[in-house]
Amino acid sequence: MLSLCLPWFRVPVSVREDLHGGYEAVVTEPVTTLVFKTFLVLVLLSAWWIGNRHRRSASFNWTTPMIVCGCLLFLVITIAYPALTIQRCAEVSAHGAWLQEQHGSLDGDVRTAQQYAYQPSQWEVDVQNNVPRVFEAIPTPESSFSALRLANFASVLVWLGFSPAFTQFASLGWFCGVFGSFLLTASFSRTLRTKCVAALTCPDLRWARKQAIGFAFGAPLLCLLCLVPVVIAGRELEKAQTAVLEGRYDDSLRHLDWAEVWMPVLAYHTDILYQRGWLDQKSGANSWPAHLVSAIREEKEGFHARAAQHYTELLDPAVPRPVRDEAFRGALRLAISDFNTGLVDRAAFRFTELLAIDPTSLKANYALQLADFRRFRKACLERDIAQFTAIYRCFQSREKGVVIAAAHGRLAELDFDFQDFGKLGDEMRAAVQP
């Protein structure tokens, strides 16, 4: 019941000022959370209704519906909720994967900066331009169940929803649902065993064995059911590839549409977007993915000014979200390149524009911190770090402390340069104990 009051999966999507003059993250939850909370309530009410209806029956055992209820909730919440959330809640799932990708890249940035921590030119350290050119929220689906073998166990776990993004942003409510349903089953199973021993008969104990066998077969069966959309989407992608090789571009687009129907999160994959844009260009369609393909080609060929202009045009709110997110990553790569080549002012302006579009972009915020640090803009750096810290509060990873500590250490250096000794001690303590 506590899980009904707590969030299950929260992903930060924006930042706002709080009542104390600081910043707090604005989070969103997938629609599957409401669906599964409703399912949880209905299952509990059904068990209560069955027990209340048969309470006067001498042969009825109240523990039976509660054990069934606990087993059903445990399987559904543990297996089905992560799978459906990651596969079908495309916008939330893809954004969480993108944040996790940025968090991983910042670890390399901080380690590189620490190598020069005791040199006078420490602030000259560049930002690693490791923004992925090919983004995938989950691995590309396989086209047959025979590919679901032990060698692909890591990919199978991600297809079942246990991706780095889910483990990063899973909240207390989901854990309460998992452990609560398990404890519900275990407690009533113990009550059932006590009653059997007291009555010197074990018909219900035999029924409990059947339930255990059903549970042992039910968990793999539910996993296979959750993998069915993955395999079907993989077959559609394979058919789309075959249609391209045979010159049937319209059929290839149709198969891509069906793949995204079975797994909506595929719409945010760079390869799918690029293939769709390439097919639109071959068909003569003037679509947003076709413009994205042109911008990506210009970036690869070194025409960065034209690519930046086209990426900026694709950042318009009227553009579909998958294309806009991919254009955001391309614009971020170009802004980091400007920063590393010494065009700090132009890069800072682009970082500010990108953060206005997506305030949760950790990579853009980190690069803007270095830009403000180089230009000795203390007030701007304080604001950047406050927003940076507010976003990182939503992360579960323990490694976030290293990145936050490096940010506060950077601000402490500016406090020393500005002789702001009142804040210097606070920032130094935050750098040691983030």
QUIRA-V264069 format. One record per backbone hydrogen bond with DSSP energy under -1.0 kcal/mol. NH is the residue of the N-H (numbers start at 1). CO is the residue of the C=O. E is the energy in kcal/mol with one decimal. If there is no record, write none. Layout:
NH_CO_E + NH_CO_E
This chain:
5_2_-1.2 + 10_169_-1.9 + 11_28_-2.0 + 13_26_-3.4 + 14_26_-1.4 + 16_24_-2.5 + 18_22_-1.7 + 21_18_-1.2 + 24_16_-2.8 + 26_14_-3.0 + 28_11_-2.0 + 33_30_-1.2 + 35_31_-1.7 + 36_32_-2.7 + 37_33_-2.2 + 38_34_-2.2 + 39_35_-2.2 + 40_36_-2.4 + 41_37_-2.1 + 42_38_-2.4 + 43_39_-2.3 + 44_40_-2.2 + 45_41_-2.6 + 46_42_-2.2 + 47_43_-2.3 + 48_44_-2.3 + 49_45_-2.5 + 50_46_-2.6 + 51_47_-2.3 + 52_48_-2.5 + 53_49_-2.1 + 54_50_-1.8 + 57_54_-1.2 + 64_61_-1.2 + 67_63_-2.2 + 68_64_-2.1 + 69_65_-2.5 + 70_66_-2.6 + 71_67_-2.6 + 72_68_-2.5 + 73_69_-2.4 + 74_70_-2.5 + 75_71_-2.2 + 76_72_-2.4 + 77_73_-2.7 + 78_74_-2.0 + 79_75_-2.3 + 81_76_-1.9 + 83_79_-1.5 + 84_80_-2.7 + 85_81_-2.2 + 86_82_-2.4 + 87_83_-2.4 + 88_84_-2.2 + 89_85_-1.1 + 90_88_-1.9 + 93_89_-2.6 + 94_90_-3.0 + 95_91_-1.9 + 96_92_-2.2 + 97_93_-2.1 + 98_94_-2.2 + 99_95_-2.3 + 100_96_-2.2 + 101_97_-2.1 + 102_98_-2.0 + 103_99_-2.4 + 104_100_-2.0 + 105_101_-1.6 + 106_102_-2.1 + 109_105_-1.5 + 110_106_-2.5 + 111_107_-2.0 + 112_108_-2.1 + 113_109_-2.3 + 114_110_-2.1 + 116_113_-1.2 + 117_114_-1.2 + 119_116_-1.6 + 122_119_-1.4 + 124_121_-1.9 + 125_122_-1.6 + 130_128_-1.8 + 147_144_-1.0 + 148_145_-1.6 + 149_147_-1.9 + 152_149_-1.3 + 153_150_-1.7 + 156_152_-2.5 + 157_153_-2.2 + 158_154_-1.6 + 159_155_-2.6 + 160_156_-1.9 + 161_158_-1.7 + 162_157_-2.2 + 163_161_-1.8 + 167_163_-2.4 + 168_164_-1.4 + 169_165_-1.8 + 170_166_-1.4 + 171_8_-3.3 + 173_7_-2.0 + 175_171_-1.2 + 176_172_-2.4 + 177_173_-2.0 + 178_174_-2.2 + 179_175_-2.7 + 180_176_-2.3 + 181_177_-1.9 + 182_178_-1.8 + 183_179_-2.7 + 184_180_-2.1 + 185_181_-1.9 + 186_182_-2.6 + 187_183_-2.6 + 188_184_-1.7 + 189_185_-1.9 + 190_186_-1.9 + 191_187_-1.8 + 192_188_-2.2 + 193_189_-2.1 + 194_190_-2.2 + 195_191_-2.0 + 196_192_-1.9 + 197_193_-2.0 + 198_194_-2.1 + 199_195_-2.0 + 201_196_-1.7 + 206_202_-1.6 + 207_203_-1.6 + 208_204_-2.0 + 209_205_-1.9 + 210_206_-2.0 + 211_207_-2.0 + 212_208_-2.1 + 213_209_-2.5 + 214_210_-2.8 + 215_211_-2.5 + 216_212_-2.4 + 217_213_-1.9 + 218_214_-2.4 + 219_215_-2.1 + 221_217_-1.7 + 222_218_-2.5 + 223_219_-2.0 + 224_220_-2.4 + 225_221_-2.2 + 226_222_-2.0 + 227_223_-1.3 + 231_227_-2.2 + 232_228_-2.4 + 233_229_-2.4 + 234_230_-2.1 + 235_231_-2.1 + 236_232_-2.0 + 237_233_-2.1 + 238_234_-2.0 + 239_235_-2.4 + 240_236_-2.2 + 241_237_-2.0 + 242_238_-2.1 + 243_239_-2.5 + 244_240_-1.7 + 245_241_-2.0 + 246_242_-1.5 + 247_244_-1.5 + 248_243_-2.8 + 249_247_-1.2 + 252_248_-1.8 + 253_249_-2.2 + 254_250_-2.0 + 255_251_-2.3 + 256_252_-2.0 + 257_253_-2.2 + 258_254_-2.0 + 259_255_-2.2 + 260_256_-2.0 + 261_257_-1.4 + 262_258_-2.0 + 263_259_-2.1 + 265_87_-1.7 + 266_263_-2.0 + 267_264_-1.7 + 268_265_-1.6 + 269_266_-1.7 + 270_135_-2.1 + 273_269_-2.3 + 274_270_-2.9 + 275_271_-2.5 + 276_272_-2.4 + 277_273_-2.6 + 278_274_-2.6 + 279_275_-2.3 + 280_276_-2.1 + 281_277_-2.1 + 282_278_-2.1 + 283_279_-2.0 + 285_280_-2.7 + 287_285_-1.3 + 291_287_-1.6 + 292_288_-2.1 + 293_289_-2.1 + 294_290_-1.7 + 295_291_-2.0 + 296_292_-2.5 + 297_293_-2.3 + 298_294_-2.2 + 299_295_-2.0 + 300_296_-2.3 + 301_297_-2.2 + 303_298_-2.2 + 304_302_-1.7 + 307_303_-2.3 + 308_304_-2.8 + 309_305_-1.9 + 310_306_-2.3 + 311_307_-2.7 + 312_308_-2.2 + 313_309_-1.8 + 314_310_-1.6 + 315_312_-1.0 + 316_313_-1.0 + 319_316_-1.9 + 324_320_-2.5 + 325_321_-2.6 + 326_322_-1.8 + 327_323_-2.4 + 328_324_-2.0 + 329_325_-1.9 + 330_326_-1.9 + 331_327_-2.7 + 332_328_-2.2 + 333_329_-2.0 + 334_330_-1.9 + 335_331_-2.2 + 336_332_-2.3 + 337_333_-1.9 + 338_334_-2.1 + 339_335_-2.1 + 340_336_-2.5 + 341_337_-1.4 + 342_339_-1.3 + 343_338_-2.3 + 344_342_-1.9 + 347_343_-2.2 + 348_344_-2.9 + 349_345_-2.1 + 350_346_-1.9 + 351_347_-2.7 + 352_348_-2.2 + 353_349_-1.9 + 354_350_-2.5 + 355_351_-2.4 + 356_352_-1.5 + 357_353_-1.1 + 358_354_-2.9 + 361_358_-1.7 + 365_361_-2.0 + 366_362_-2.7 + 367_363_-2.3 + 368_364_-2.2 + 369_365_-2.0 + 370_366_-1.7 + 371_367_-2.1 + 372_368_-2.8 + 373_369_-2.2 + 374_370_-2.3 + 375_371_-1.8 + 377_372_-2.7 + 381_377_-2.1 + 382_378_-2.4 + 383_379_-1.9 + 384_380_-2.5 + 385_381_-2.4 + 386_382_-2.0 + 387_383_-2.2 + 388_384_-2.5 + 389_385_-2.7 + 390_386_-1.8 + 391_387_-1.9 + 392_388_-1.9 + 393_389_-1.1 + 394_391_-1.6 + 395_392_-1.3 + 401_398_-1.3 + 402_399_-1.1 + 404_400_-2.4 + 405_401_-2.4 + 406_402_-2.0 + 407_403_-1.8 + 408_404_-2.2 + 409_405_-2.3 + 410_406_-1.8 + 411_407_-1.8 + 412_408_-2.2 + 413_409_-1.4 + 414_410_-1.3 + 415_411_-2.3 + 416_412_-2.0 + 417_413_-2.2 + 418_414_-2.5 + 420_415_-3.0 + 421_419_-1.3 + 424_420_-1.4 + 425_421_-1.1 + 427_423_-2.4 + 428_424_-2.3 + 429_425_-2.2 + 430_426_-2.2 + 431_427_-1.9 + 432_428_-1.4 + 433_429_-3.1
